[in-house]
C-alpha cells in the first residue's frame, strides 16, 4: 500500500472538508494525472462495486486503499467543468442541452440502480456532475451513497444536500432509486430556470417531467430511470419535429396538446423512420401475414393461421422494440449483452411453446 501511494505525487489540493480531502496527483511512472480522495467516513464496499463498473459516465476508479481509518481512492481525472460552474457562468441552460445531459445521467444511474442490491447515490446535484471538454457527462462523488436494504423502513444516516435531497432522506422512509429521481427533477428545474422549484417552476418543455420527478410521494414518481429516460427522449423528439414543422410553415402543425411521443411510439415497425426502403419491406411483410390468414381449408386451419401470425408478430415486435417493450421486460432491458441474449431466448422460446401448444389444440 505504501508503495502504491508513493507512486502518486500530490500536485494540488482542490477541496477540503471535515469528511474528505481531494488532490490532483500525478503518477510518477506513467506521468498521467489522477484524482486522489482521502475519505474519513465511508463504505468501502460501495467503492469496490463502483470500481467494477465500466461506464463512460462514471469516472474509472484505479486504486482503493485503506490507511489509518481513511479510505484513499485514486480515480480518473476529468478535464472539464461541473454543471454548477456552467450554471454560474450562464445563469441557465437551454432545455435541449439539459435533456441530453439528463439522458446521460439516466445511463449513469442505471448502472448503479440495476445492481442487486441497488446503490443509491443520494447526492445528485449540479456540483456532482462534470461535463468533460469532449462533452461527456460524468457522475462523481459517491461518498454518501448507500446500498439499498430490502425491508428497512428508514436510512440509518440522514444525509444529502439541502434543496436536492428527497423527503425520504429526512427520516420519512428508506431511500431508493426514486430518491435520485427526485433530485434529478430539482436539478432540471434549477438548470433550466436558474432557480429552485420552490421559487420558480419550469413552465415549458420539462414542466410535467419535473413535477412527476419531484412528487412528495415516491410512489407517484417515475418507477426507474429507464422510464424517465424514455420520457426525456420523447421530449427531444417533440422539440425536433415542432421545429421542423415551424421551419416548413406547415399548415398541418402538430398542436402542443397532442403528445407526439404517442404518435411516434404507435407507428408500426418499418414505418417509424419514414425510410422508403424500410416502409416497402414492412408493407410486404405485413401483407404476407394478412394473406396467410386466408389460406385455410376450414375453421380450424384459419384459427391455426391466426395463432401463427400472432406468434410471428409477437417475436417481431420484441426484436423491433414496438411500444418500447424492451424497457418493460426483465432481462431484455439489461445493458449487459449476455443477459439480453438470455432474455431474448427465454421470451422467444416461451412464445413458440405457447403458440405450439395452442396449435396442437386446434388440430385435435
N, C-alpha and C positions, 0 to 999 in steps of 0.2 A: 504494500500500500504506500509506504513512504517513497519507494522508488517511483511509482506511478505519479504520485503528487509532485515529485521533483521534476518531472518532465514538463510541467506546465508553469511557465513563468508569468507572474501577475503583472499586467501592464497598467491596469486602471480599475479602481473601484467605482462602479456605476450606480450602486444602490446599497443602502444600509439601513436596517431596522432592527427592532428587538428580536425578530424571528429569523431574519435571513440577511446575508450579505452577498452581493453579486459582483463578480470581477470579469473583466475581459482578460483572457490569458492567451499565451502563445506556446504551442508545443515546440520544445527546443530541438526535436528530432525532425519533424516534417514542416516546421515553421508555419503551420496553419493556426488560424485564430479560432478560439472557442470561448464559450461562456462557462464560468465556474460559479456554482452556487453553494454556499455554506448555509445549511438549514438547521435550525436548532429544535424546531418542533415539526415532526414529520411522521409519515407512514411509509417505511421503506418498501413495502410490498407494492404500493402504487407505482413507484418509480421503476421497480423491476418489471412490472407489467407494461408500463409505457415504453420502456427500452425495447421490448419485443415487438412493438407496433411499427410497421413500415407504412407511413402515410406522409405524403408531401406536405400536408397541412399541420403536421405536428413535428417540432424540432427533434432531430435524432439525438438520443442520449448515448454517449460513448463510454462513460465510466460512472459507476456508483460505488462510493467508498464511505466507510464509517470510521470516524475518529473522535474519541473523547465526547461521546454523546452528541455528535454532529454528523449530519449526512452531507457528503460532498458529491455534487453532481457536475460532471463535465459534459456539456451538450453543444450541439450545433450553434454556431454564431450566425444570426440573421442580420444581414445588412439591409436596413430599411427603417421605417417609422411605424410607431403604434397608431392605431386609429384615433387614439386620444390626441396625439401630436398633430395628426392630419386635421382633426376636427378643430383644434385650437387655431390652426392656421387658416382654415377655410370657412369656419363658423358652422357650415352644414354641408352635407354631401348630396350629390344627385341620387335620386331614388333608384335608378337603374344600376348605378355603381354599388349602392348599398345592397340591393337584391343579389347581385353577383357575389359580393363578399359573404352574405348570409348563406348562400347556397354552398360555398366552400366551407363555411363554418359548420354547416349541417354534416358535410362529409367528415370533418374532423371529429365532431361529437359522435357520429355514428360509430366510429372506431372504438370509442370507449363505452358508449351506451349498449353496444351489441355484445359486449363481453358477458361471460357468465361466471360470477355475478357482474352487473354493470358497474362502471366507475362514474360517479357524478362529479363534474368539475367544480361547481358551486361558486365560481368567481368569474363568470362571464361578464366582461366589461371592455370598453374601448382600449383601456391601458394594457389589457392582457391579450391583445391581438396585434400582431405585427404584419404589415404589408411590406414584403421584401421589394428590393429595387427592380426585380423582374415580375412584380405584381402578383406574387403568390401569398395567400393568406396563411399565417402561422398562428396557431393557438398555443399560448405559453402559460406558465405559472400553474402548476398542479399542486401547489403547496397545501391548500386546504381541501383538496379533493378527497372524496371518501368512497369506499366500496359499499354498494347497496346491500343491506342485510335483510333478507326476507323475514317478515314477521315483527320487525321493530316498529314501535309507534312514533318514536322521536329520535332525532340525531343526538348523539352523546355530547357533541360540542356545537354550540351555535356560532357559526361563522359566516362571513360573506360581506360584500361591500354594500353599505347603506345606499338605498336607492335602486340597486340592481338585484339584491337578494330577494327570493320569493318568500311569501308569508310563512311557508312551512319551515324555512330556515331560522325562524324566530320562535320555535317551540310549538307550532300548531300541529305539525305532523312530521313524518320522516321525509327527507328529500329524496326525490327520484329523478328520472330523466326529464320529467316535465318541469322541474325546478330550473334546469338550464334553459329550457324553452322560454320560461317566464323572463329570465334575464335577457335573452335574445330579443324579446318583444320590447323591453325597456330600451335596449341599446339601439334597435331600429328606429325608435321614436327620437332618441337623442341625436342620432347621426343625421336624420332627415330634417329635423326641425331646429336642432341646436338646443333643445330644452327637454327636461324630464316630462314624462307623460302627465304628471300632476299639474304642470304649468301650461302645457300646450300639447294637444293630441294631433298627430299626423292626420290630415283630413283628405288625403289623396289616395294614391295607388295602394299604399300599405296599411291604410286605416283599419280594415277588417281583420287583417292578419295580426296586427299589433294588439287589437282588442282581444282576440282569441288567445294569443300567447300570454297575455297579462291578466287573464281572468283570475280572480282571487281563489276560485276553486280549481284545483289541479285536474279534476275530472272533466272540466269544460275546456281545457286547453287541447292543443294537438297531442295525440297519444304518443307520438315519437317524432324524431327529426326527419324521418323519411316522408311522413305525411306533410310536414312543414315545408320540406324541400320541394315537393310536387306543387304545393300551393304557390311557392315563390317562383318556380319555373313558369307556372301558368300566367303569373303577372308579367313576366318578361315577354311572353307570347302576346298577351293583351296589348302591351305597350308597342311592341313591334308592328302588329297589324293595324293598330289605331293610327300610328304614324304613317304607315304606308297608305292607308285609306285617305288621310288628310292630304298627303302629298299629291295623290292622284285626283283629289277633288271628287271622289266617287259619291254619287247620289245614293249609293247603297251602303253608306257608312253604318257600321255596327254601333248601335246605341250603347251608352255606358252601362245601362242597367242590364244588358244582356251579358251573361257570363260566357265569354269567348272560350274559356277553357272547356266548357261542356261541349261546345260545338266541335272543338278540336278532338277531345277525348272520345267522342262518339263516332267519329269518322272511321269507317271500316279500314282495316289494314290494307295497304295498297293505294289508298286514296288520301292519306294524310299528308304526304309530301307534295302532292299535285304534280308529280313527275309522270309524264305521259306514258313512258315505258312501263313503270310500275302499275299504273292505272289500267293499261291494256292487259297486262299479265293477270292482275287481280280480277278483272272483269271475266276473263276466260276461265279462271279458276272457280269463281262463284257460279258462272253459267254451267260449268261441268257438274258441280254439285247439285244444282237445281234440276238439270236434265236427268241426273242419276236417280232422282226421286221417282220419276215416272216410268222407268224401265222396270216394270214389275208385272208378273202374271196374275197376281191375286193380292188380297188384302195383307196377308202375312208377309209377302215379298215387299210390299210397299212400306209396311211397318219396319221391316228389317233395313230397308234403304234409309229410312228416316234415322234409325239408330246409327247407321254407318256415317251418315252426314254429320250427325251431332258429335260423334267420336272424332271425325276428321277436323271439324271446325273448332272443337274444344282444344285439341292439340295445337292447331294453327294459331288460335288466339293466345295461348300461353306463350308460344315462341315469339309472337309479334307484340306481346305486351298490350293487348287490347284492353282499354279502360284502366290501364295501369295495374293490371292483375299481378304483375311480378312483385309489386310493392305490398301486396296483400297476402301473398302465400309464404308461409315459413319455408326456410331453406333457400328458395329461389331468390329471395330479396337479400340474401347474404352477399357481401362484397368479395367473399373468397370463392374463387373459381371452382375448386373441388367440391365445396358444399353446394354450389348452384347446380353443378352437373349431377350430383346425387339427387337433388331436388327435382330436376327435370326427369330423371329416370323414374323416380318414385311416382310422380304425378302422371306421367305419360303411361307408365305400366298400369297404374290404377284405372285410368280412363279406358284403356284397352281391355282390361279384365272385366270391368263393369259392362262395357259395350258388348264384349263376347258373351257374358252371362245373359244379357238381355236378348241377344241374337239367338242364343240356343233356346230360349223360351218361345220365341216366335216360330221356330222350326218344329216345335212339338205340337 
